[in-house]
């Protein structure tokens, strides 16, 4: 695997990213997706390069995290390739664009409209995570599957 030198990245971090990525790819190919996702995500944190990003997106997709996979693929497609990086990074960018074309139509949209909520101080959660108010009343991407929306105002709660 080819790794670019990131500003401030140590040799130890590059070596760890390479090792984690290799272990993650092997786990992915062996069908051990939870292990693959963990290792590839950590590798990507250490070296945000197209090859690792593509494999990480594949593991995210296999985990049903299509929104996260799509965002990772967008990041890979925006990576600036230098002349020295041209081979494998260019191929990873191309593969990422093709995978994104396949994933994007599978991502669902959710819109949460609150009725009779004017003047109330509300907290709205989606699957246990508090949503920012900016997401209320507009469509946003969610992963496929069932979701739980909870709205709270004081001691009252609606699901």
ZANUDREN-589783 format. One record per atom (N, C-alpha, C): x, y, z; residue in three letters; residue number from 1. Coordinates in steps of 0.001 Angstrom, whole numbers, padded with zeros to 6 digits. Layout:
N
      east     north        up   type   seq
         X         Y         Z    ala   NUM
...
//
This chain:
159
      east     north        up   type   seq
    000843   -001176    000000    unk     1
    000000    000000    000000    unk     1
    000884    001233    000000    unk     1
    000560    002181   -000818    unk     2
    001298    003429   -000929    unk     2
    000713    004425    000067    unk     2
    001543    005076    000864    unk     3
    001042    006094    001780    unk     3
    001773    007401    001551    unk     3
    001025    008456    001480    unk     4
    001610    009781    001306    unk     4
    002038    010314    002664    unk     4
    002967    011219    002653    unk     5
    003419    011837    003882    unk     5
    002516    013014    004186    unk     5
    001853    012961    005315    unk     6
    001000    014069    005750    unk     6
    001825    014996    006622    unk     6
    001476    016262    006600    unk     7
    002178    017244    007401    unk     7
    002024    016880    008878    unk     7
    003140    016796    009580    unk     8
    003113    016502    011000    unk     8
    002953    015021    011316    unk     8
    002877    014182    010314    unk     9
    002705    012748    010540    unk     9
    004075    012129    010799    unk     9
    004154    011324    011845    unk    10
    005423    010689    012180    unk    10
    005579    009374    011427    unk    10
    006811    008878    011391    unk    11
    007061    007569    010798    unk    11
    006259    006497    011531    unk    11
    006168    006625    012842    unk    12
    005413    005668    013650    unk    12
    003940    005658    013239    unk    12
    003365    006833    013019    unk    13
    001958    006919    012603    unk    13
    001748    006338    011213    unk    13
    002656    006617    010290    unk    14
    002555    006056    008938    unk    14
    002642    004534    008973    unk    14
    003582    004019    009759    unk    15
    003742    002562    009868    unk    15
    002499    001934    010498    unk    15
    001955    002584    011520    unk    16
    000746    002064    012170    unk    16
   -000438    002099    011207    unk    16
   -000576    003167    010437    unk    17
   -001669    003268    009467    unk    17
   -001566    002158    008429    unk    17
   -000369    001923    007941    unk    18
   -000151    000872    006943    unk    18
   -000504   -000499    007520    unk    18
   -000058   -000762    008744    unk    19
   -000337   -002043    009396    unk    19
   -001830   -002219    009680    unk    19
   -002463   -001179    010215    unk    20
   -003904   -001242    010491    unk    20
   -004704   -001432    009210    unk    20
   -004315   -000735    008161    unk    21
   -005035   -000868    006887    unk    21
   -004912   -002284    006345    unk    21
   -003722   -002839    006380    unk    22
   -003524   -004209    005895    unk    22
   -004357   -005195    006707    unk    22
   -004329   -005057    008042    unk    23
   -005128   -005930    008901    unk    23
   -006619   -005735    008632    unk    23
   -007026   -004498    008427    unk    24
   -008432   -004209    008154    unk    24
   -008901   -004801    006835    unk    24
   -008084   -004688    005816    unk    25
   -008430   -005259    004499    unk    25
   -008517   -006781    004600    unk    25
   -007570   -007376    005311    unk    26
   -007608   -008832    005497    unk    26
   -008869   -009256    006249    unk    26
   -009236   -008512    007282    unk    27
   -010452   -008815    008045    unk    27
   -011690   -008643    007159    unk    27
   -011714   -007588    006340    unk    28
   -012832   -007352    005426    unk    28
   -012980   -008533    004466    unk    28
   -011878   -008961    003890    unk    29
   -011900   -010072    002935    unk    29
   -012284   -011393    003598    unk    29
   -012052   -011495    004919    unk    30
   -012413   -012705    005664    unk    30
   -013839   -012632    006207    unk    30
   -014551   -011537    005906    unk    31
   -015929   -011395    006375    unk    31
   -016049   -010938    007810    unk    31
   -014979   -010442    008402    unk    32
   -014978   -009958    009786    unk    32
   -015150   -008438    009743    unk    32
   -016373   -008016    009449    unk    33
   -016577   -006607    009145    unk    33
   -016395   -005678    010343    unk    33
   -016816   -006079    011536    unk    34
   -016643   -005204    012704    unk    34
   -015160   -004931    012939    unk    34
   -014344   -005966    012851    unk    35
   -012900   -005801    013015    unk    35
   -012328   -004953    011880    unk    35
   -012783   -005224    010662    unk    36
   -012310   -004461    009508    unk    36
   -012630   -002983    009670    unk    36
   -013872   -002690    010059    unk    37
   -014288   -001296    010211    unk    37
   -013447   -000588    011271    unk    37
   -013238   -001237    012403    unk    38
   -012437   -000641    013475    unk    38
   -011024   -000328    012989    unk    38
   -010390   -001287    012366    unk    39
   -008998   -001083    011946    unk    39
   -008876   -000079    010806    unk    39
   -009795   -000138    009855    unk    40
   -009732    000793    008735    unk    40
   -010062    002216    009163    unk    40
   -010976    002380    010099    unk    41
   -011285    003725    010601    unk    41
   -010075    004304    011335    unk    41
   -009419    003485    012145    unk    42
   -008230    003974    012857    unk    42
   -007101    004272    011874    unk    42
   -006956    003440    010861    unk    43
   -005932    003704    009842    unk    43
   -006216    005020    009135    unk    43
   -007485    005268    008814    unk    44
   -007851    006500    008115    unk    44
   -007617    007733    008990    unk    44
   -007812    007593    010297    unk    45
   -007519    008704    011208    unk    45
   -006029    009050    011171    unk    45
   -005206    008041    011001    unk    46
   -003760    008258    010968    unk    46
   -003266    008716    009599    unk    46
   -003900    008230    008535    unk    47
   -003474    008577    007172    unk    47
   -004716    008670    006294    unk    47
   -005222    009868    006120    unk    48
   -006443    010100    005325    unk    48
   -006101    010145    003843    unk    48
   -005809    008976    003308    unk    49
   -005417    008865    001909    unk    49
   -006479    008065    001152    unk    49
   -006540    008212   -000165    unk    50
   -007608    007584   -000945    unk    50
   -007725    006067   -000780    unk    50
   -006610    005354   -000752    unk    51
   -006689    003898   -000670    unk    51
   -007336    003450    000634    unk    51
   -006913    004015    001738    unk    52
   -007494    003656    003033    unk    52
   -008929    004163    003119    unk    52
   -009183    005348    002614    unk    53
   -010544    005893    002617    unk    53
   -011521    005021    001850    unk    53
   -011097    004504    000707    unk    54
   -011954    003626   -000090    unk    54
   -012286    002353    000673    unk    54
   -011277    001713    001252    unk    55
   -011532    000486    002016    unk    55
   -012399    000760    003235    unk    55
   -012165    001884    003886    unk    56
   -012990    002266    005034    unk    56
   -014445    002453    004606    unk    56
   -014658    003086    003478    unk    57
   -016019    003288    002958    unk    57
   -016684    001948    002654    unk    57
   -015927    001019    002119    unk    58
   -016482   -000322    001849    unk    58
   -016950   -000985    003140    unk    58
   -016145   -000870    004202    unk    59
   -016525   -001457    005493    unk    59
   -017720   -000728    006091    unk    59
   -017761    000594    005944    unk    60
   -018922    001360    006422    unk    60
   -020185    000918    005688    unk    60
   -020083    000756    004375    unk    61
   -021243    000309    003593    unk    61
   -021722   -001056    004077    unk    61
   -020801   -001968    004252    unk    62
   -021162   -003324    004677    unk    62
   -021810   -003313    006068    unk    62
   -021494   -002309    006879    unk    63
   -022076   -002160    008216    unk    63
   -023432   -001461    008177    unk    63
   -023885   -001073    006982    unk    64
   -025159   -000375    006857    unk    64
   -025064    001116    007104    unk    64
   -023866    001631    007233    unk    65
   -023649    003063    007477    unk    65
   -023413    003765    006138    unk    65
   -024490    003848    005366    unk    66
   -024370    004383    004013    unk    66
   -024078    005874    003990    unk    66
   -024660    006626    004931    unk    67
   -024402    008069    004976    unk    67
   -022914    008309    005234    unk    67
   -022366    007592    006200    unk    68
   -020958    007743    006542    unk    68
   -020064    007280    005391    unk    68
   -020439    006161    004746    unk    69
   -019671    005668    003604    unk    69
   -019676    006689    002472    unk    69
   -020838    007265    002203    unk    70
   -020961    008262    001140    unk    70
   -020081    009478    001432    unk    70
   -020097    009944    002659    unk    71
   -019260    011097    003028    unk    71
   -017774    010765    002891    unk    71
   -017393    009548    003266    unk    72
   -015994    009144    003123    unk    72
   -015606    009101    001652    unk    72
   -016504    008607    000808    unk    73
   -016230    008543   -000627    unk    73
   -016110    009937   -001236    unk    73
   -016918    010869   -000760    unk    74
   -016796    012262   -001213    unk    74
   -015420    012802   -000845    unk    74
   -014973    012517    000384    unk    75
   -013648    012978    000818    unk    75
   -012550    012367   -000059    unk    75
   -012690    011091   -000392    unk    76
   -011700    010436   -001255    unk    76
   -011693    011082   -002633    unk    76
   -012868    011365   -003167    unk    77
   -012928    011949   -004514    unk    77
   -012363    013364   -004562    unk    77
   -012314    014033   -003426    unk    78
   -011776    015411   -003369    unk    78
   -010278    015452   -003098    unk    78
   -009679    014327   -002841    unk    79
   -008254    014271   -002523    unk    79
   -007437    014785   -003707    unk    79
   -006518    015668   -003436    unk    80
   -005650    016228   -004480    unk    80
   -004483    015284   -004714    unk    80
   -004427    014744   -005915    unk    81
   -003372    013797   -006263    unk    81
   -002198    014536   -006880    unk    81
   -001029    014246   -006348    unk    82
    000195    014816   -006918    unk    82
    000732    013846   -007970    unk    82
    001699    014303   -008714    unk    83
    002315    013460   -009744    unk    83
    002884    012184   -009118    unk    83
    003468    012294   -007927    unk    84
    004070    011140   -007263    unk    84
    003029    010115   -006817    unk    84
    001779    010553   -006579    unk    85
    000717    009674   -006078    unk    85
   -000121    009037   -007181    unk    85
    000117    009380   -008420    unk    86
   -000825    009128   -009509    unk    86
   -001394    007713   -009600    unk    86
   -000638    006666   -009469    unk    87
   -001105    005299   -009716    unk    87
   -002249    004823   -008849    unk    87
   -001942    004316   -007667    unk    88
   -002966    003694   -006827    unk    88
   -003975    004709   -006295    unk    88
   -003546    005927   -006053    unk    89
   -004479    006924   -005538    unk    89
   -005507    007299   -006597    unk    89
   -005067    007434   -007839    unk    90
   -005998    007747   -008931    unk    90
   -007006    006621   -009101    unk    90
   -006545    005379   -009008    unk    91
   -007450    004234   -009121    unk    91
   -008435    004210   -007947    unk    91
   -007961    004519   -006745    unk    92
   -008840    004549   -005573    unk    92
   -009897    005638   -005725    unk    92
   -009509    006800   -006251    unk    93
   -010482    007867   -006488    unk    93
   -011532    007432   -007506    unk    93
   -011108    006793   -008558    unk    94
   -012031    006308   -009581    unk    94
   -012986    005260   -008984    unk    94
   -012443    004324   -008230    unk    95
   -013267    003291   -007593    unk    95
   -014241    003923   -006591    unk    95
   -013781    004944   -005884    unk    96
   -014636    005632   -004910    unk    96
   -015813    006310   -005607    unk    96
   -015571    006936   -006737    unk    97
   -016654    007591   -007477    unk    97
   -017680    006573   -007963    unk    97
   -017224    005419   -008407    unk    98
   -018145    004367   -008854    unk    98
   -018950    003816   -007681    unk    98
   -018298    003602   -006543    unk    99
   -019007    003101   -005362    unk    99
   -020008    004134   -004858    unk    99
   -019641    005393   -004897    unk   100
   -020560    006442   -004465    unk   100
   -021800    006464   -005360    unk   100
   -021621    006288   -006647    unk   101
   -022770    006231   -007565    unk   101
   -023716    005086   -007207    unk   101
   -023165    003986   -006688    unk   102
   -023991    002840   -006297    unk   102
   -024651    003046   -004933    unk   102
   -023970    003733   -004029    unk   103
   -024485    003918   -002663    unk   103
   -025508    005042   -002583    unk   103
   -025266    006150   -003241    unk   104
   -026109    007340   -003096    unk   104
   -027606    007073   -003258    unk   104
   -028046    006298   -004243    unk   105
   -029485    006067   -004384    unk   105
   -030097    005236   -003254    unk   105
   -029268    004560   -002470    unk   106
   -029767    003722   -001381    unk   106
   -029928    004488   -000074    unk   106
   -029443    005724   -000028    unk   107
   -029537    006540    001188    unk   107
   -030928    007143    001279    unk   107
   -031510    007081    002446    unk   108
   -032861    007590    002682    unk   108
   -032815    009015    003230    unk   108
   -033934    009696    003059    unk   109
   -034117    011057    003571    unk   109
   -035161    011010    004685    unk   109
   -034955    011813    005701    unk   110
   -035907    011924    006805    unk   110
   -036178    013400    007045    unk   110
   -037433    013707    007308    unk   111
   -037811    015080    007656    unk   111
   -038658    014992    008919    unk   111
   -038254    015732    009931    unk   112
   -038974    015754    011200    unk   112
   -039661    017099    011332    unk   112
   -040992    017060    011235    unk   113
   -041795    018264    011419    unk   113
   -042456    018190    012787    unk   113
   -042310    019238    013562    unk   114
   -042932    019292    014879    unk   114
   -044213    020106    014783    unk   114
   -045296    019519    015263    unk   115
   -046605    020154    015222    unk   115
   -046975    020583    016639    unk   115
   -047551    021761    016776    unk   116
   -047964    022300    018075    unk   116
   -046789    022414    019042    unk   116
   -045644    022787    018538    unk   117
   -044451    022878    019373    unk   117
   -043959    024305    019533    unk   117
   -044697    025273    018978    unk   118
   -044265    026671    019059    unk   118
   -044129    027095    020521    unk   118
   -043013    027741    020812    unk   119
   -042785    028272    022145    unk   119
   -042253    027257    023143    unk   119
   -042178    026005    022771    unk   120
   -041662    024978    023680    unk   120
   -040150    024833    023505    unk   120
   -039487    024604    024611    unk   121
   -038068    024271    024538    unk   121
   -037982    022764    024355    unk   121
   -037626    022361    023167    unk   122
   -037622    020945    022812    unk   122
   -036215    020400    022640    unk   122
   -036106    019123    022934    unk   123
   -034930    018356    022580    unk   123
   -035431    017216    021716    unk   123
   -034846    017045    020555    unk   124
   -035248    015975    019655    unk   124
   -034044    015062    019439    unk   124
   -034280    013757    019658    unk   125
   -033243    012741    019476    unk   125
   -033606    011867    018290    unk   125
   -032593    011424    017594    unk   126
   -032752    010406    016560    unk   126
   -031873    009238    016971    unk   126
   -032498    008144    017282    unk   127
   -031783    006935    017709    unk   127
   -030845    007221    018887    unk   127
   -031303    008064    019819    unk   128
   -030527    008348    021025    unk   128
   -029515    009462    020901    unk   128
   -029402    010074    019728    unk   129
   -028466    011178    019526    unk   129
   -029251    012465    019344    unk   129
   -028914    013489    020135    unk   130
   -029611    014765    020051    unk   130
   -029354    015398    018690    unk   130
   -030441    015833    018047    unk   131
   -030336    016507    016756    unk   131
   -030180    018005    016960    unk   131
   -029434    018621    016098    unk   132
   -029344    020078    016106    unk   132
   -030658    020622    015560    unk   132
   -031094    021747    016107    unk   133
   -032358    022348    015675    unk   133
   -032369    022662    014183    unk   133
   -031216    022898    013603    unk   134
   -031142    023207    012175    unk   134
   -031646    022052    011310    unk   134
   -031683    020836    011857    unk   135
   -032161    019687    011095    unk   135
   -033670    019501    011164    unk   135
   -034332    020250    012035    unk   136
   -035781    020104    012171    unk   136
   -036498    020843    011054    unk   136
   -037461    020160    010450    unk   137
   -038259    020767    009396    unk   137
   -037624    020722    008014    unk   137
   -036467    020092    007895    unk   138
   -035809    019954    006595    unk   138
   -035417    018488    006403    unk   138
   -035307    018066    005167    unk   139
   -034888    016703    004876    unk   139
   -033391    016562    005082    unk   139
   -033003    015434    005651    unk   140
   -031584    015118    005803    unk   140
   -031394    013617    005629    unk   140
   -030163    013231    005357    unk   141
   -029860    011833    005064    unk   141
   -029811    010987    006332    unk   141
   -030345    009765    006209    unk   142
   -030245    008772    007271    unk   142
   -029934    007423    006631    unk   142
   -029359    006557    007426    unk   143
   -029090    005208    006954    unk   143
   -030393    004438    006839    unk   143
   -030462    003469    005937    unk   144
   -031667    002654    005813    unk   144
   -031955    001917    007115    unk   144
   -033216    001604    007328    unk   145
   -033615    000847    008516    unk   145
   -034583    001635    009373    unk   145
   -034961    001020    010483    unk   146
   -035888    001662    011417    unk   146
   -035135    002657    012283    unk   146
   -035832    003743    012617    unk   147
   -035249    004792    013456    unk   147
   -036253    005191    014518    unk   147
   -035738    005653    015645    unk   148
   -036583    006123    016730    unk   148
   -036347    007614    016916    unk   148
   -037426    008381    016752    unk   149
   -037372    009831    016973    unk   149
   -038090    010109    018277    unk   149
   -037433    010835    019176    unk   150
   -037997    011184    020469    unk   150
   -037925    012696    020643    unk   150
   -039064    013303    020970    unk   151
   -039113    014741    021260    unk   151
   -039451    014904    022736    unk   151
   -038690    015774    023414    unk   152
   -038905    016028    024842    unk   152
   -039086    017512    025087    unk   152
   -040070    017810    025903    unk   153
   -040287    019175    026381    unk   153
   -040581    019058    027865    unk   153
   -039623    019457    028676    unk   154
   -039782    019295    030116    unk   154
   -039890    017820    030457    unk   154
   -040950    017446    031160    unk   155
   -041139    016048    031538    unk   155
   -041950    015252    030504    unk   155
   -042436    015948    029462    unk   156
   -043236    015264    028413    unk   156
   -042311    014713    027337    unk   156
   -042684    013561    026844    unk   157
   -041895    012896    025811    unk   157
   -042825    012252    024809    unk   157
   -042490    012397    023524    unk   158
   -043253    011765    022450    unk   158
   -042260    011014    021569    unk   158
   -042645    009781    021179    unk   159
   -041791    008988    020295    unk   159
   -042531    008679    019024    unk   159
//
